[in-house]
Amino acid sequence: MGEEPSRRLNAFRSAPNLLTLTRICLAPILVAAILDEHFALSFGLFIAAGLTDALDGSLARWLNQRSMFGQYLDPVADKLLLSALFLVLLHKGLMPVTVTVLVFGRDVGILLVSALLYAAAGRREFHPSIWGKASTLAQIVAVTAVLLAQLTQAYWVAVVRTVALDATMTFTVISGLHYAWSVSRRSGASAANGASGR
């Protein structure tokens, strides 16, 4: 009985999960910085958040501290941070409405479907596809470029911003459709297995 709470506490204390929790804590600070138009600060904080994202996975492998808690927490932290930034940048008139609606709608849809699958079939696995990873990368580059565009009028920043926003829309749609297809295929396979088991 005493081992389970201890295991959960250790999961919170592991270095990779502490970095992920730090990323979650940075979200409201980033939002406040953007609302107050402290774009240099918000750009620096976003880069710091990106570094924690890169480091937590590497530390988990190097220190052999992989955990189920970390596998859940990492994508949640990414979605929380990016969704919050897309919304606040939309509020400030810096992010196109279409891009924000697609990103936020896809993430909410995936979370709802995941919750329904867990409630109905007890599924907990997180297997991000290559399209999902490409979508997340495009979103990160888009937010970086949008923030950087508030600090410099350099032509290459404007180009990167445009390309990143177009890539975000493309990969968000593709990854959403791929996720829906994967869910329907797995649900069909589970139903077939259940029927054959009878």
matplotlib code that plots the C-alpha trace (Angstrom):
import matplotlib.pyplot as plt

x = [0.0, 2.8, 4.8, 2.2, 2.2, 6.0, 6.2, 4.0, 6.0, 9.2, 7.7, 7.1, 10.7, 12.4, 14.5, 12.7, 9.2, 10.4, 11.5, 8.0, 6.3, 8.5, 7.2, 3.6, 4.5, 6.0, 2.6, 0.8, 4.0, 4.3, 0.7, 1.1, 4.2, 2.5, -0.6, 1.7, 3.5, 6.9, 7.8, 11.5, 10.8, 8.1, 10.5, 13.2, 10.7, 9.4, 13.0, 13.5, 10.3, 11.5, 14.8, 13.0, 11.0, 14.2, 16.0, 13.3, 13.3, 17.1, 17.4, 14.7, 16.9, 20.3, 19.1, 16.8, 14.0, 11.2, 7.8, 4.2, 3.5, 6.0, 4.6, 1.2, 2.6, 4.9, 2.2, -0.2, 2.4, 3.1, -0.6, -1.3, 1.6, 1.0, -2.8, -2.5, 0.0, -2.1, -5.2, -3.3, -1.6, -5.0, -6.3, -3.5, -4.2, -0.9, -2.1, -4.6, -8.0, -8.0, -4.7, -5.8, -9.2, -7.6, -4.9, -7.2, -10.1, -7.8, -6.3, -9.6, -11.0, -8.1, -8.4, -12.1, -11.7, -8.9, -11.1, -14.0, -11.7, -10.3, -13.9, -15.2, -12.3, -9.7, -7.2, -4.4, -1.6, -0.1, 1.4, 2.1, 2.3, 4.9, 2.1, 1.4, 5.1, 5.3, 2.3, 3.8, 7.1, 5.3, 3.4, 6.6, 8.3, 5.1, 4.9, 8.7, 8.4, 5.4, 7.1, 10.3, 8.4, 7.5, 11.2, 12.6, 11.3, 13.8, 12.6, 13.6, 11.5, 8.4, 9.1, 9.6, 6.4, 4.4, 5.8, 5.4, 1.8, 1.0, 2.8, 0.9, -2.5, -1.4, 0.0, -2.8, -5.4, -3.4, -2.6, -6.2, -7.5, -4.8, -5.7, -9.4, -8.5, -6.3, -9.0, -11.7, -9.4, -8.5, -12.1, -13.1, -10.4, -11.4, -15.0, -14.1, -11.9, -14.7, -17.2, -14.9, -14.2, -17.9]
y = [0.0, 2.4, 1.7, 3.2, 6.8, 6.6, 5.7, 8.6, 11.0, 9.8, 10.3, 14.0, 14.3, 12.8, 15.4, 14.9, 15.3, 18.4, 20.0, 19.2, 20.7, 23.7, 24.0, 24.0, 26.7, 28.9, 28.9, 31.6, 33.7, 33.6, 34.5, 37.5, 38.7, 38.6, 40.4, 43.1, 43.2, 42.2, 40.4, 40.1, 38.4, 36.2, 35.2, 34.3, 32.3, 30.4, 29.4, 28.3, 26.2, 24.7, 23.7, 22.0, 20.1, 18.9, 18.1, 16.1, 13.3, 13.2, 13.1, 10.4, 8.2, 9.2, 8.8, 5.8, 7.7, 7.0, 6.7, 6.3, 9.6, 11.3, 9.9, 11.4, 14.7, 15.6, 15.8, 17.5, 20.1, 20.7, 21.1, 23.3, 25.7, 25.8, 26.1, 28.9, 30.8, 30.4, 31.8, 34.8, 35.6, 35.5, 37.9, 40.3, 40.1, 38.4, 34.9, 34.2, 33.0, 30.1, 28.7, 29.1, 27.4, 24.5, 24.0, 24.4, 22.4, 19.5, 19.4, 19.6, 16.9, 14.5, 15.0, 14.3, 11.2, 10.0, 10.5, 8.6, 5.8, 5.6, 5.6, 3.0, 0.7, 1.6, 2.7, 4.8, 4.5, 7.6, 6.9, 10.2, 9.8, 11.3, 13.7, 14.7, 15.4, 17.4, 19.4, 20.2, 21.2, 23.5, 25.1, 25.7, 27.3, 29.4, 30.7, 31.5, 33.4, 35.3, 36.4, 37.2, 39.3, 41.6, 42.2, 42.6, 43.5, 41.2, 39.8, 36.2, 36.3, 37.3, 34.4, 31.9, 33.1, 32.7, 29.2, 28.0, 29.1, 27.4, 24.3, 24.4, 24.4, 21.6, 19.3, 20.0, 18.9, 15.9, 14.8, 15.2, 13.1, 10.5, 10.3, 9.9, 7.1, 5.4, 5.5, 4.1, 1.3, 0.3, 0.5, -1.7, -4.2, -4.3, -4.8, -7.6, -9.3, -9.0, -10.6, -13.4, -14.0, -14.8]
z = [0.0, 0.9, -2.3, -4.7, -3.2, -3.0, -6.6, -7.6, -5.5, -7.1, -10.6, -9.6, -8.3, -11.4, -13.3, -16.7, -15.1, -13.1, -16.4, -17.9, -14.9, -15.3, -18.9, -17.6, -15.0, -17.8, -19.7, -17.5, -17.3, -21.1, -21.5, -19.2, -20.9, -24.3, -22.9, -21.6, -24.9, -23.4, -26.6, -25.9, -22.6, -24.1, -26.9, -24.3, -22.2, -25.2, -26.1, -22.5, -22.7, -25.9, -24.3, -21.4, -24.0, -25.7, -22.4, -20.6, -23.2, -23.4, -19.5, -19.3, -21.6, -20.0, -16.4, -17.2, -15.6, -18.0, -16.4, -17.5, -15.7, -17.9, -21.0, -20.1, -18.8, -21.7, -24.5, -22.1, -21.3, -25.0, -25.9, -22.9, -23.7, -27.5, -27.2, -24.6, -26.9, -30.0, -28.1, -26.6, -29.9, -31.5, -28.9, -29.6, -33.3, -34.1, -35.0, -37.9, -36.8, -39.2, -37.8, -34.2, -34.8, -36.6, -33.9, -30.9, -32.5, -33.3, -29.8, -28.1, -30.4, -29.7, -26.0, -26.1, -28.2, -25.9, -22.9, -24.5, -25.5, -22.0, -20.5, -22.9, -23.4, -20.8, -23.5, -22.2, -24.8, -26.4, -29.8, -31.5, -35.3, -37.6, -38.7, -35.1, -34.5, -37.7, -36.6, -33.2, -34.8, -37.3, -34.4, -32.4, -35.4, -36.1, -32.6, -32.6, -35.8, -34.8, -31.5, -33.4, -35.9, -33.0, -32.4, -35.9, -39.4, -41.1, -44.4, -43.6, -40.4, -42.4, -44.8, -42.0, -40.4, -43.5, -44.3, -40.7, -40.5, -43.8, -42.6, -39.3, -41.1, -43.5, -40.9, -38.4, -40.9, -42.0, -38.4, -37.3, -40.2, -39.6, -35.9, -36.8, -39.3, -36.7, -34.1, -36.4, -37.6, -34.0, -32.9, -35.9, -35.0, -31.4, -32.3, -34.7, -32.0, -29.5, -31.9, -32.7, -29.0, -28.5]

ax = plt.figure().add_subplot(projection="3d")
ax.plot(x, y, z, "-o")
ax.set_aspect("equal")
plt.show()
